[in-house]
Amino acid sequence: MESAKRILVYLSKDNSLLQCARFVQGITGHFSCGHEDRAVVNCGLDQNRFVISDRPFGGSSSVQLQRPSFCPIKHLNPDQTALLPEQIRSRGVDVGVAILLQTANQKVLLTRRSKTLNIFPNVWVPPGGHMEQGEELLDAGLRELQEETGLDLRNETPPWRILGLWESAFPPLLSRGLPTRHHIVTYLLVTSNKSHQELQEKLCPAEEEVSACVWLQPEMAEIIVAAQDGKDFGRNQTGIPNSVQ
């Protein structure tokens, strides 16, 4: 039942027919020059498919797609690929949505994932999660925001825009094991006309998913999220508050 609801990534390059992205396929490398770690692409939803193309199409947005230099999918060799169970190799690439909620006084909300979660436990991230069939990007993001934090903006139609796409795999390093999940995460900037103090009063985190919440300046939130995508998070990076290390 869960797999039937999943929204998967589909690719088109050089006017080719849409093809469902393979789990072991590096999406960023597919569109970049010389297999670099970033590329400008066009993306959008089409009949419950998340389409990424090198050319504009109806309803698409032009955005930057990135991955970390150590992306496990990028570095998989044929022998490692052969070791992946068939159920992993055949699951495709999932779509996630992350909400960067920015308040009227320029604060951004980060949540710490519960340490009991199977994927990215105890990591600071913007609220977000999977898309479900029939949802638009903003619908999915605001639903996840409400489920994880208790903040319900679904009736407020807040201003928003796509910031970019991030190619993510778990575990995040091959040294920690072969990948079992592969996502394209769509980051949405959502702007509230309320201050973080006003929104704080409405916070009611779901304990099974979120162990802590924090409001930060956008620059600090970016540093923290980037650090956790790297190999050295937790080693007292300069400027990161101890409370989020």
C-alpha positions in Angstrom: 0.0 0.0 0.0 2.8 2.4 0.9 4.6 1.8 -2.4 1.4 2.5 -4.3 1.3 6.0 -2.8 4.9 7.0 -3.6 5.8 9.7 -6.0 8.8 8.8 -8.1 11.4 10.8 -10.1 11.1 10.6 -13.9 13.8 12.0 -16.3 14.0 13.4 -19.7 17.1 14.6 -21.5 17.7 15.8 -25.1 13.9 15.4 -25.8 13.9 11.8 -24.8 10.8 10.0 -23.6 10.2 10.1 -19.9 11.8 7.3 -18.0 11.5 6.3 -14.4 14.9 7.1 -12.7 16.7 4.0 -11.5 17.7 3.7 -7.8 21.4 3.4 -8.7 21.3 6.3 -11.2 23.1 9.5 -10.2 20.5 12.2 -11.1 22.8 15.2 -10.7 25.5 13.5 -12.8 22.9 12.7 -15.5 22.3 16.4 -16.1 25.7 18.0 -15.2 28.7 18.6 -17.4 31.5 16.2 -16.7 29.5 14.5 -13.9 29.9 17.5 -11.6 27.9 17.9 -8.4 25.4 20.5 -9.6 23.3 21.2 -12.6 20.5 23.6 -13.7 17.4 21.6 -14.5 13.7 22.1 -15.0 11.3 20.3 -12.6 7.6 19.9 -12.0 4.8 17.5 -11.3 3.0 15.7 -14.1 0.3 13.1 -13.4 1.8 12.0 -10.1 5.3 11.9 -11.5 8.1 14.3 -10.5 9.7 15.2 -13.8 13.3 16.5 -14.1 14.3 17.7 -17.5 17.1 19.6 -19.2 14.4 21.6 -21.1 11.4 23.7 -19.9 8.0 22.1 -20.0 4.5 23.1 -19.0 4.4 24.2 -15.4 8.1 23.6 -14.8 10.5 25.6 -12.7 14.1 26.2 -13.5 16.2 25.3 -10.4 19.6 24.1 -9.3 20.1 20.5 -8.5 23.0 19.5 -6.2 24.5 16.6 -4.4 27.4 16.2 -2.0 30.7 15.3 -3.5 30.7 12.0 -1.5 27.2 11.0 -2.6 27.0 7.2 -2.3 25.1 6.8 -5.5 27.8 8.7 -7.4 30.6 6.4 -6.1 28.8 3.0 -6.3 30.9 0.6 -8.4 29.4 -2.4 -10.3 30.4 -4.9 -7.6 28.6 -2.9 -5.0 25.6 -2.4 -7.2 25.3 -6.2 -7.6 25.2 -6.6 -3.8 22.1 -4.5 -3.5 18.9 -6.5 -2.9 16.5 -6.5 -5.8 13.8 -4.8 -3.7 16.3 -1.9 -3.3 17.5 -1.8 -6.9 14.0 -1.7 -8.2 12.4 0.9 -5.9 13.3 3.9 -8.0 14.1 7.4 -6.7 11.6 8.9 -4.2 10.5 12.5 -3.9 10.7 14.5 -0.7 9.6 18.0 0.2 11.3 20.2 2.8 9.8 23.4 4.1 12.1 26.3 5.0 9.6 28.3 7.1 10.8 31.9 7.4 9.1 34.2 9.8 8.3 37.9 9.6 11.3 38.6 11.8 13.7 36.5 9.6 14.0 33.3 11.6 14.0 29.8 10.1 12.6 26.7 11.8 14.8 23.5 12.1 13.7 20.3 13.7 15.8 17.5 15.1 14.7 14.1 13.8 14.0 11.5 16.6 16.9 9.2 17.4 14.5 6.3 17.0 13.9 6.9 13.3 15.5 4.5 10.8 16.6 7.1 8.3 18.8 10.1 9.3 18.1 9.8 13.1 19.0 12.7 15.4 19.8 15.0 12.5 18.7 18.7 12.2 16.6 19.3 9.1 13.8 21.5 7.9 10.4 19.9 8.4 9.4 17.7 5.5 8.8 14.3 4.2 7.4 12.2 1.3 4.9 13.3 -1.3 1.7 11.4 -1.7 -0.3 10.9 -4.9 -2.6 13.8 -5.7 -0.6 16.3 -3.7 1.1 19.4 -5.0 4.5 20.3 -3.7 3.2 23.0 -1.3 0.4 20.7 -0.1 2.9 18.0 0.8 5.2 20.3 2.5 2.5 22.0 4.6 1.0 18.6 5.5 4.4 17.4 6.8 4.9 20.7 8.6 1.7 20.2 10.5 2.2 16.5 11.2 5.7 17.1 12.6 5.4 20.4 14.4 1.7 21.2 14.8 2.0 24.4 12.8 -0.9 24.5 10.4 -0.6 27.0 7.6 -2.7 25.1 5.1 -5.6 27.7 5.2 -3.3 30.7 5.0 -1.9 30.3 1.4 1.5 31.7 2.4 3.9 33.0 -0.3 6.4 30.3 -1.4 8.9 29.4 -4.1 11.2 26.5 -4.9 14.7 27.1 -3.7 16.3 24.1 -5.3 16.7 20.3 -5.4 19.0 18.1 -3.3 20.0 14.6 -4.2 20.2 12.6 -1.0 21.0 9.0 -0.2 21.0 7.0 3.1 23.3 6.0 4.6 25.0 9.2 3.5 28.5 7.6 3.1 29.5 4.3 1.5 31.7 3.7 4.5 28.5 3.4 6.5 26.9 0.8 4.3 25.3 0.4 0.9 22.5 2.9 0.1 19.0 1.8 1.0 17.2 5.1 0.2 17.6 7.6 -2.7 15.7 10.8 -2.8 15.4 14.1 -4.7 14.4 16.6 -2.0 12.6 19.8 -3.2 13.3 22.7 -0.9 10.5 25.2 -0.6 10.8 28.7 1.0 7.6 29.5 2.7 7.1 33.0 4.2 4.9 33.6 7.2 3.6 37.0 8.2 4.0 36.0 11.9 7.0 36.3 14.1 8.8 33.2 15.5 7.5 34.1 18.9 3.9 33.9 17.7 4.5 30.6 15.9 6.4 29.2 18.9 3.2 29.3 20.9 1.6 27.0 18.4 4.4 24.5 18.2 3.5 20.9 19.2 6.1 18.6 17.9 5.3 14.9 17.2 7.5 13.1 19.7 7.8 10.0 17.5 9.3 12.1 14.7 10.8 15.3 16.2 12.9 15.5 19.4 13.6 19.3 19.3 12.9 22.5 17.4 14.9 25.7 17.1 14.5 29.1 15.4 17.7 30.4 13.8 18.9 33.1 11.5 18.8 31.7 7.9 22.6 31.9 7.6 23.1 29.7 10.7 20.4 27.2 9.6 22.2 26.9 6.3 25.5 26.2 8.0 24.0 23.5 10.3 22.2 21.7 7.5 25.3 21.8 5.2 27.5 20.6 8.1 25.2 17.6 8.6 25.4 16.7 4.9 29.2 16.6 5.3 31.6 14.1 6.8 32.6 16.0 9.9 29.4 17.1 11.6 29.6 17.0 15.4 33.3 18.1 15.6 32.6 21.5 17.1 32.4 23.5 13.9 33.1 27.2 14.5 30.0 29.2 15.1 27.5 26.4 15.5 25.7 26.5 18.8 26.5 23.7 21.2 22.8 23.0 21.6 22.5 21.8 18.0 25.8 19.8 17.7 
